[in-house]
Amino acid sequence: MKYLKNWDHNTWLSSRKYILSFHKFLKGEIKFKKKIKILDIGCGRGKIISFLSKKYKLNFYPIGVDIINHKIKDSRIKFIRKEAVDYLKNTKNYFDLIIFKQSIHFFSKQKIKQIINISKKALNKNGKIIICTLNVSDISIPTFSLFKTELYKSLKKDKTNINLLKKLLKNYKIKTFKFKVEINKEDYIRMLKKRYISCLLKFSKKEIQIGVNEIRKKYRKKIIFYDRLLCLVYKKR
Ligand SMILES: C[S@@+](CC[C@H](N)C(=O)[O-])C[C@H]1O[C@@H](n2cnc3c(N)ncnc32)[C@H](O)[C@@H]1O
């Protein structure tokens, strides 16, 4: 299995502007108090929870779980390198907020059922689960042809996952998170070469190079688009 290592490594997804914007979105859903307990599943480098921990001087360091050790330097979060279902099955912690940001598509149907049911149990009263994922009907990220085919294939699978999530969560709200990306073409090409998104992982070096040539022809020096996420917000009553 190939792991995703460069998602939030010097990309717009790790930029301060993006983190601030995602924080603004979260603030619309959550009242952040010092005593809030947060779990981030598939936290990557933990940029979002690090920001929250510092901003709100949280009493309990947010827990970030990821299957990869991204060598997180921030001491204001508790990073656990573990498969998420394994972590949740064994933890005795309860949370006020559980975040799945662009991580749910890594789980099989069976695992989604498991992880959502355990997450619901691991919530405190009035606790929330926020699941954000790309939305198949609302995609504008720059692609080359092979990448586009692969992305749509995986998004089609995600669509069935979203329906499953809706069934499992039962009462939920749907929200959209939107971020305007302005990126130099060469920086985006660097991201492609580093396989920043999971559907690039399976391509050979040659396929990536052909894709890069396509991107060079297709886009202007500065690429502008919207990174949009569909978010399901569940509240435990
Ligand atoms: C697309 S990245 C999103 C990172 C972060 N949530 C963000 O939005 O910036 C998905 C992350 O999920 C992690 N992941 C995938 N499968 C996992 C699993 N079974 N258990 C824990 N983490 C997992 C990956 O290692 C990766 O860091």
The ligand as a Tripos MOL2 file, in Angstrom:
@<TRIPOS>MOLECULE
LIG
   27    29     1     0     0
SMALL
NO_CHARGES

@<TRIPOS>ATOM
      1 C1         -5.9890   13.6590    2.4200 C.3       1 LIG1
      2 S1         -5.1240   13.5470    3.9250 S.3       1 LIG1
      3 C2         -5.9970   14.7090    4.9380 C.3       1 LIG1
      4 C3         -5.1720   15.2370    6.0630 C.3       1 LIG1
      5 C4         -5.8680   16.2790    6.9490 C.3       1 LIG1
      6 N1         -7.0720   15.7510    7.5310 N.3       1 LIG1
      7 C5         -6.1820   17.5110    6.1330 C.2       1 LIG1
      8 O1         -7.3210   17.7030    5.6920 O.co2     1 LIG1
      9 O2         -5.2510   18.2920    5.9140 O.co2     1 LIG1
     10 C6         -5.7160   11.9910    4.5830 C.3       1 LIG1
     11 C7         -4.9400   11.4790    5.7820 C.3       1 LIG1
     12 O3         -5.6100   10.3210    6.2900 O.3       1 LIG1
     13 C8         -4.6320    9.3900    6.7290 C.3       1 LIG1
     14 N2         -5.2100    8.0350    6.7960 N.ar      1 LIG1
     15 C9         -5.6040    7.2560    5.7680 C.ar      1 LIG1
     16 N3         -6.0950    6.0940    6.2000 N.ar      1 LIG1
     17 C10        -6.0110    6.1180    7.5520 C.ar      1 LIG1
     18 C11        -6.3640    5.1880    8.5790 C.ar      1 LIG1
     19 N4         -6.9080    4.0120    8.2820 N.pl3     1 LIG1
     20 N5         -6.1430    5.5450    9.8540 N.ar      1 LIG1
     21 C12        -5.5940    6.7500   10.1530 C.ar      1 LIG1
     22 N6         -5.2360    7.6570    9.2280 N.ar      1 LIG1
     23 C13        -5.4460    7.3620    7.9410 C.ar      1 LIG1
     24 C14        -3.5330    9.5500    5.6790 C.3       1 LIG1
     25 O4         -2.2960    9.0360    6.1470 O.3       1 LIG1
     26 C15        -3.5150   11.0530    5.4510 C.3       1 LIG1
     27 O5         -2.5990   11.7120    6.2880 O.3       1 LIG1
@<TRIPOS>BOND
     1     1     2 1
     2     2     3 1
     3     2    10 1
     4     3     4 1
     5     4     5 1
     6     5     6 1
     7     5     7 1
     8     7     8 2
     9     7     9 1
    10    10    11 1
    11    11    12 1
    12    11    26 1
    13    12    13 1
    14    13    14 1
    15    13    24 1
    16    14    15 ar
    17    14    23 ar
    18    15    16 ar
    19    16    17 ar
    20    17    18 ar
    21    17    23 ar
    22    18    19 1
    23    18    20 ar
    24    20    21 ar
    25    21    22 ar
    26    22    23 ar
    27    24    25 1
    28    24    26 1
    29    26    27 1
@<TRIPOS>SUBSTRUCTURE
     1 LIG1         1 GROUP 0 **** ****
